[in-house]
Amino acid sequence: MWLITSAIVAVTATMLWYFKDDGRYKLEVLSLIFWGTTIMVFVDHMMGYFNDVIAAGLEAGEFVEVSWQAFMLSILLLCIGIGLWEAYLIYKNPKKLTQ
C-alpha cells in the first residue's frame, strides 16, 4: 500500500509542479520527496520479494500489502513528507514574510 500511495502522490506532485507551479511553493521539492520515497519503498519490496523467493526458497508473499495497518502507515508517511516540505518552505520563506 505504501508503494501505491507514494507513487500516486509523487505523480500528482510532479504534475502540479510541471503545469501549475510558479516557483513560489517549491513543488519540485515535494515531488522529489515523494519520488525518493517511492523508489525507496519499491527497492524495499523488491529486496523482500527476492529474499523470500531466491535466498530462502519460500513462496512469494504479497508484493503490495493491502490492509488497514498498511493504509494508516501510508497516511502517516504522506503526513511526514508534507511536513518535511512545509519545514523546507518555512526555512526558505518563499513569500518573504519576515526579513
Phi and psi in degrees as GROMACS dihedral restraints (atoms count N, CA, C in turn):
[ dihedral_restraints ]
;  ai    aj    ak    al  type     phi  dphi    fc
    3     4     5     6     1   -60.7    20    10
    4     5     6     7     1   -42.5    20    10
    6     7     8     9     1   -62.7    20    10
    7     8     9    10     1   -45.6    20    10
    9    10    11    12     1   -65.0    20    10
   10    11    12    13     1   -47.3    20    10
   12    13    14    15     1   -63.6    20    10
   13    14    15    16     1   -47.0    20    10
   15    16    17    18     1   -67.6    20    10
   16    17    18    19     1   -33.3    20    10
   18    19    20    21     1   -68.1    20    10
   19    20    21    22     1   -40.7    20    10
   21    22    23    24     1   -63.6    20    10
   22    23    24    25     1   -44.4    20    10
   24    25    26    27     1   -67.8    20    10
   25    26    27    28     1   -37.1    20    10
   27    28    29    30     1   -63.5    20    10
   28    29    30    31     1   -44.7    20    10
   30    31    32    33     1   -65.2    20    10
   31    32    33    34     1   -41.8    20    10
   33    34    35    36     1   -63.8    20    10
   34    35    36    37     1   -45.7    20    10
   36    37    38    39     1   -63.6    20    10
   37    38    39    40     1   -38.0    20    10
   39    40    41    42     1   -66.0    20    10
   40    41    42    43     1   -42.6    20    10
   42    43    44    45     1   -65.2    20    10
   43    44    45    46     1   -41.9    20    10
   45    46    47    48     1   -62.4    20    10
   46    47    48    49     1   -42.6    20    10
   48    49    50    51     1   -63.3    20    10
   49    50    51    52     1   -43.7    20    10
   51    52    53    54     1   -71.6    20    10
   52    53    54    55     1   -40.9    20    10
   54    55    56    57     1   -99.2    20    10
   55    56    57    58     1   -27.8    20    10
   57    58    59    60     1  -118.6    20    10
   58    59    60    61     1   -15.3    20    10
   60    61    62    63     1   -80.2    20    10
   61    62    63    64     1   135.5    20    10
   63    64    65    66     1  -103.4    20    10
   64    65    66    67     1     9.9    20    10
   66    67    68    69     1    91.7    20    10
   67    68    69    70     1    -4.7    20    10
   69    70    71    72     1   -77.2    20    10
   70    71    72    73     1   -37.4    20    10
   72    73    74    75     1  -104.3    20    10
   73    74    75    76     1     9.5    20    10
   75    76    77    78     1    50.6    20    10
   76    77    78    79     1    51.3    20    10
   78    79    80    81     1   -68.0    20    10
   79    80    81    82     1   -17.3    20    10
   81    82    83    84     1   -65.2    20    10
   82    83    84    85     1   -32.1    20    10
   84    85    86    87     1   -69.1    20    10
   85    86    87    88     1   -43.7    20    10
   87    88    89    90     1   -60.6    20    10
   88    89    90    91     1   -42.0    20    10
   90    91    92    93     1   -62.0    20    10
   91    92    93    94     1   -44.9    20    10
   93    94    95    96     1   -65.5    20    10
   94    95    96    97     1   -37.2    20    10
   96    97    98    99     1   -59.2    20    10
   97    98    99   100     1   -47.5    20    10
   99   100   101   102     1   -79.2    20    10
  100   101   102   103     1   -29.0    20    10
  102   103   104   105     1   -68.0    20    10
  103   104   105   106     1   -38.4    20    10
  105   106   107   108     1   -62.7    20    10
  106   107   108   109     1   -41.7    20    10
  108   109   110   111     1   -63.6    20    10
  109   110   111   112     1   -43.2    20    10
  111   112   113   114     1   -61.7    20    10
  112   113   114   115     1   -45.1    20    10
  114   115   116   117     1   -64.9    20    10
  115   116   117   118     1   -42.3    20    10
  117   118   119   120     1   -62.4    20    10
  118   119   120   121     1   -44.7    20    10
  120   121   122   123     1   -68.4    20    10
  121   122   123   124     1   -37.8    20    10
  123   124   125   126     1   -62.4    20    10
  124   125   126   127     1   -45.1    20    10
  126   127   128   129     1   -64.0    20    10
  127   128   129   130     1   -39.2    20    10
  129   130   131   132     1   -61.3    20    10
  130   131   132   133     1   -44.6    20    10
  132   133   134   135     1   -65.3    20    10
  133   134   135   136     1   -40.9    20    10
  135   136   137   138     1   -64.8    20    10
  136   137   138   139     1   -43.0    20    10
  138   139   140   141     1   -64.6    20    10
  139   140   141   142     1   -41.0    20    10
  141   142   143   144     1   -64.7    20    10
  142   143   144   145     1   -40.6    20    10
  144   145   146   147     1   -63.7    20    10
  145   146   147   148     1   -48.8    20    10
  147   148   149   150     1   -69.0    20    10
  148   149   150   151     1   -31.6    20    10
  150   151   152   153     1   -65.2    20    10
  151   152   153   154     1   -41.7    20    10
  153   154   155   156     1   -69.4    20    10
  154   155   156   157     1   -44.3    20    10
  156   157   158   159     1   -80.1    20    10
  157   158   159   160     1   -50.7    20    10
  159   160   161   162     1   -86.9    20    10
  160   161   162   163     1   -54.4    20    10
  162   163   164   165     1   -72.8    20    10
  163   164   165   166     1   -45.7    20    10
  165   166   167   168     1   -92.5    20    10
  166   167   168   169     1   -15.8    20    10
  168   169   170   171     1    72.4    20    10
  169   170   171   172     1    21.1    20    10
  171   172   173   174     1   -89.9    20    10
  172   173   174   175     1   168.0    20    10
  174   175   176   177     1   -72.3    20    10
  175   176   177   178     1   149.0    20    10
  177   178   179   180     1   -70.1    20    10
  178   179   180   181     1   135.5    20    10
  180   181   182   183     1   -88.0    20    10
  181   182   183   184     1  -160.3    20    10
  183   184   185   186     1   -71.5    20    10
  184   185   186   187     1   133.2    20    10
  186   187   188   189     1   -78.8    20    10
  187   188   189   190     1   -40.0    20    10
  189   190   191   192     1  -120.6    20    10
  190   191   192   193     1   115.7    20    10
  192   193   194   195     1   -81.4    20    10
  193   194   195   196     1   126.6    20    10
  195   196   197   198     1  -115.2    20    10
  196   197   198   199     1   103.8    20    10
  198   199   200   201     1  -153.0    20    10
  199   200   201   202     1   171.1    20    10
  201   202   203   204     1   -64.4    20    10
  202   203   204   205     1   -40.9    20    10
  204   205   206   207     1   -65.3    20    10
  205   206   207   208     1   -40.3    20    10
  207   208   209   210     1   -66.4    20    10
  208   209   210   211     1   -37.3    20    10
  210   211   212   213     1   -64.9    20    10
  211   212   213   214     1   -44.6    20    10
  213   214   215   216     1   -65.5    20    10
  214   215   216   217     1   -37.2    20    10
  216   217   218   219     1   -65.9    20    10
  217   218   219   220     1   -36.8    20    10
  219   220   221   222     1   -62.3    20    10
  220   221   222   223     1   -42.7    20    10
  222   223   224   225     1   -63.7    20    10
  223   224   225   226     1   -41.3    20    10
  225   226   227   228     1   -61.3    20    10
  226   227   228   229     1   -43.5    20    10
  228   229   230   231     1   -63.8    20    10
  229   230   231   232     1   -37.6    20    10
  231   232   233   234     1   -63.6    20    10
  232   233   234   235     1   -42.8    20    10
  234   235   236   237     1   -63.8    20    10
  235   236   237   238     1   -39.3    20    10
  237   238   239   240     1   -65.8    20    10
  238   239   240   241     1   -43.7    20    10
  240   241   242   243     1   -62.2    20    10
  241   242   243   244     1   -43.8    20    10
  243   244   245   246     1   -68.4    20    10
  244   245   246   247     1   -35.8    20    10
  246   247   248   249     1   -62.9    20    10
  247   248   249   250     1   -41.5    20    10
  249   250   251   252     1   -63.3    20    10
  250   251   252   253     1   -40.7    20    10
  252   253   254   255     1   -63.7    20    10
  253   254   255   256     1   -43.0    20    10
  255   256   257   258     1   -64.6    20    10
  256   257   258   259     1   -39.2    20    10
  258   259   260   261     1   -61.8    20    10
  259   260   261   262     1   -39.9    20    10
  261   262   263   264     1   -63.7    20    10
  262   263   264   265     1   -42.1    20    10
  264   265   266   267     1   -63.2    20    10
  265   266   267   268     1   -42.3    20    10
  267   268   269   270     1   -63.4    20    10
  268   269   270   271     1   -40.5    20    10
  270   271   272   273     1   -65.0    20    10
  271   272   273   274     1   -42.9    20    10
  273   274   275   276     1   -81.7    20    10
  274   275   276   277     1   -20.1    20    10
  276   277   278   279     1    52.4    20    10
  277   278   279   280     1    66.5    20    10
  279   280   281   282     1   -67.1    20    10
  280   281   282   283     1   -25.2    20    10
  282   283   284   285     1   -91.2    20    10
  283   284   285   286     1    -2.2    20    10
  285   286   287   288     1    53.4    20    10
  286   287   288   289     1    48.9    20    10
  288   289   290   291     1   -72.7    20    10
  289   290   291   292     1   -33.9    20    10
  291   292   293   294     1  -121.3    20    10
  292   293   294   295     1   148.5    20    10
